[in-house]
Amino acid sequence: MAYLDLELKEIEVEYIAPHVISGTERITLLLTVVRGARGKRKLLGEAFARTVYQPIIHFKVFDDTSVESLFSRFLQQLIHRGYRPIQYREKDLDDHLSSWKPCDLSSLDSTDLIRGEDATVDIGENFEDF
């Protein structure tokens, strides 16, 4: 395995949340290198999402090879939860943000997004039932 060295500290993703009619939100994937069993190093990415109608979701992804592979896994987790990633930007170790880039979802499984678009949500705001 190659020596892991980070040049980024976080990746900010703009997305459309599940069951939201308009507008976008942002989530930040924090990057770090951790040591596992026998000193093996791997990349860890963590992010938290919270919307009005759902509890906090903790996204946690590991990868042994590259930030690109880790980011791809993170995007797949977002899609699996019904979030539609739109664009992203990276923050380097000196706190400089890159310009926004579109998220390439072509290599990811988007069936959860399609299924989610057809689903309905009952948020219990019908007070006549009480």
Secondary structure, DSSP 8 states (H G I E B T S, - for coil): ------SEEEEEEEEE-TT-SS--EEEEEEEEEEE-GGG-EEEEEEEEEEETTEEEEEEEEEESS-HHHHHHHHHHHHHHTT-EEEEEEEEETT--B---EE---TTS--HHHHHHHT-----S--GGG-
